Amino acid sequence: MTATPEEILHRDIREWMHENGFDPQSLDDLIHKDKKSGYKVMNTRQREEAQLFMIRFDKLPLDASKIIGKFMGVIPDKKGWYDGQELKKAGLPFSPGWMGNGTKDLKFSTSYDWIMSVIVKIDTTRCLSNNIEKYYYCVKLMGSAAEVLDAFTGKVVVSVSIKQTDWMNSTYLLALKFINWYNKEKGLTPEIISYDEFIEKYKPVKNHLNSNASWDGWFFETYDRELAYVREMGKKKPRRIWTIIETDGVFWIVSGLHLVNRFGYIITESEWEHDLIEVKVDDD
């Protein structure tokens, strides 16, 4: 059974290469787009899956459906639940089920109707190259390739090869590549770092207001004097403030002082460089 694009995005690349008979030492062939040697020995499926790995190395966050959802204008609540009315307003083909008017399952990687709604959104997105005139991106789904063009400059911004028997995956891949490119151009692609890297690079400080603070003493609460201190520090040194977010049972630390889905705050010695840094907190 062929794996879905999201399953590929979550796979370990060395394990994938081993299963497909490739030398793990040749990772360079997959990571760098300007090198074609890795593609020459791949069949169509392997080529498409390799392109998905390239999206990973372009630093597209692995939770791809949420990234597409954000592009479509829908945001989950603290428990990862999407409101059905908001999904409909975004032009997505959502129908209420027996569990009610909402869902945690965005079907971009499994439903052609869902991914085509994204294609329509891309087709009606104003070109970044010209913010005055009404030029939009143009999606072309052709026989052997799919591409998105900048209607103002006429340049192809992203493209993928199309497998005739698998338009679903090809279209999904095109949408992912475009959103990744678009977010980078707008400066909206988060930098994702590890928890250990966060500690080493930014150096969280102890909560001097609470000697029993959790998270190794770094945790600041979202109320009373601890919140007041965080806000006061945020006015003086905003780039030292981080927000702990809980989404669908997973903790993230994000740069800046945020209110939505907040769980707590951390203050660091070193300042963050830009306001789109995300730290995934490991379960262990």
N, C-alpha and C positions, 0 to 999 in steps of 0.2 A: 504493500500500500504506500502510495506516494505521500511524503510528509507535507504538511501545510507550510506556507511561508513563515508563520509565527513559530512553528516547531523548529524550523531550520535556524531562525534568528536566535533561538535559545540553546542551540546545540553547541557542544565544544568543538572547535574547528579541527583540532588534532584527531579527535575521535571520528569526526566526519571523514577526514582525509584517509584515515586508516580503513574505514569501512568501504570506501570507494577505491581503494588500492593505490592511493597517492602517497608519495614520500612526505612525511611531516616536515622534513627539512626544507621542502620547497614552499613553505608558507609565503615566501616573498612573491611567488607567482600569483597568489590569490589576493594579497593585500594591496599590491600596487597596480593601478589601472593601466599604466603605460607598458606593462609587460604582458605579452600575449602567450608566452610559452605554456603557461598552465592551462590555457583554454584549448590548445591544439589537440590534447589527448582526451578531452572531456566530451561526453555525449550531451544532448540538449538539456536533459534534466540536470546533470552535474553543472553545466554552464550556468543555468538559471540559479541553482542553489549557491554557486560560487558568488554570483552577483549579490545575493542576499548577505553573504558574509562581508562583502565589500561595503554594504550599507552599515554593518556593524562597525567596521573599521573607520567609517566616516563619522563615528560617534553618534549615530542615531540611537536614542534610548531604546532598550530592548522591548519595553512594553509598547509595541508599535500601535496597537489598536487605540490606546489612550492618546498617543501622539496624533493619530489621524482624527480622533474624536475632538481633540483640542483645536485642530485646524478647522473642523466643521463647526466649532463653537459650542461644544457640549463638554461639561465638566462634571465629574462624579462627586457625590457627597463623601463624607468621612468614611463611610462603609463601602465605597466603591460603586454605589448605586446611581444609575442614570435615570433622570425623570423622563417619562414617556412623552409628555407634552413638549419638553425641550428638544427631544430627539425629532419629533415631528416638525417643530419650528425650524430645525436645521435642515429639513428636507430629506430626512432618513426614513426608510420604509418600515417604521416600527409599528407593530400591532400589539395592543395589550393582551397578555396571556392570562392563564388562570391564577398566576401569582400577583396580578395587579398591573398597574400602569407604570411600569419601570423595568429596568434590566441591568444586570452587571455584564452581560455578554454583548459586546459590540461585534457584529458579524462581518466586518470588513474583509476578513481573510477567507470567509466561507460562503458569502452570499454575493452573487453577481449584482443584484439590485442595490445592495449596500455600497459596494465599491463603485458602481456607476454613479451613485449620488455624489461621491467624492470627485469623480471625473467632471461632473457638471459644475461642482464648486470650483474646481481648478479652471474650467473654461470661463468662469465669470469672475475670476480674480484679476484685479488690475496689475499690469506689469510694473515691476519695481523700477524698470529702466525709464519710465515716464509716468509721473504722478499727476500730470495736468490733463493731457489728452486721454481719451477713453480707449486705451489699448489694453487688451486682455490676453491672457495666455491661451494658446490654442492646442488642444489635444488631438493628435492624429493616431488612429488605430488602423494600421495598414496590414498587408498580408504577412509580412515577415518581421515587422518592427512596430513599436509604439513609441511615440515621442511627444514631448511638450515643447512648443515653440514660443518665443517672445514675439508677439505680434508687432511690437514697435521696432525691434532691431532685426527681426527675421531669423534670429539665431535659435538653434535647438539647445535647450537648457538641460534636458535629461532625455534618455532614450533607453529602451530595453529590446531585446530580441523576443519575438513572439513564437511560441509553440502552438501550432494550429489546434491541437487537441487540448490545450490548457490555457485558454484565454483568461480564465479567472485569476490564476497565479500571476500571469504576465501583467494583467491590468493592476493587480494589487501591488506588484513590484514597482510598476511605473509610478503609482500614487505615492508609495513610500519614498522613492528616490526624489520625486518632485518636492514633497513636503520637507525632506531633509535639506535639499538645496535651497528651497525658499526660506526656511527658518535660518539657515546659515547666512543668506544674503541680508536678512532683516536683523541679524544678530540675535536670533531667538533660540539657537540650539544650545542646550545646557552642556556645561562641562561636567562630566560624571567622574568622580574620584572615589577611591575606597575609603573606608572608615579609618584604617591605619594611616593612610596618606593625609587625611584630614587632620588627625591628631598631630602627626609629625610636622606638617606644614603650617597649620594655623594655631596650634597650641591653645586648647581650651583652658580657661581660667576657673579656679574654684569659686563656688558661690559663697561669698563671705557672709551672707545673710542667713545661711542655713548650713550648719556643720554636718547635718545628716542628709544633705541633698543627694539624690540618686545620680545615675550616670557618672560614677566615679567622682561625685562632688561637683559636677559641672552644671547640673540642671537648675534652671530658673523657672519658677512657676508662672502661670498665666493670670495671676490675680494678686491683689494686695500690694505689699511693699516690694515684692520681687519684681512684679510687672512694672511698677512705678520706676524701679531702678533701671530695668531694661530699656524702658522708654526714654528715660533721662540720658542713659548712655547712648541710645540710638540718635539722639539729637546732637550729641557731641562727636561720637565716633560711629556713624551708621554702618561702616564697613567691617565692624567687629561683631555685629549682631547676626546670629543665625537662628532659624526657626526649625524646631523638630516637628515634622508633619507625620501624621498617621493616616495612611490610605489603604483601605482593604486589609488591615492587619499588618501592614508593612511600614516600618519607620524609615523616614528619609530626613536628612538634615539639609536645608536649603539656605542659601545666602540671603540675608535681609530679614527684616521684621515683618512677618505676615500674620494675618488673623484667621484666614480660612483653613480649616482642618488642623489648626495648631494644637500641639501637645505640650510644648514647652519651648524654652529658649536656651541658647548657649552663647556665651561671650568668649571671644578669642583674643589672644595677644596680637596676632598678625591680622592684617586686613585682607579681605577678599578682593580680587582684582576686578571682577565684573559680577553683575547681579543675577547670573544664571549658572550657579555652581550647585550641583546636587551630590549628596553623599548617601549611598545606600548603606543602611546599618545592618550588618549581618545578624542572623538569628542567634548565633552563638556568642 
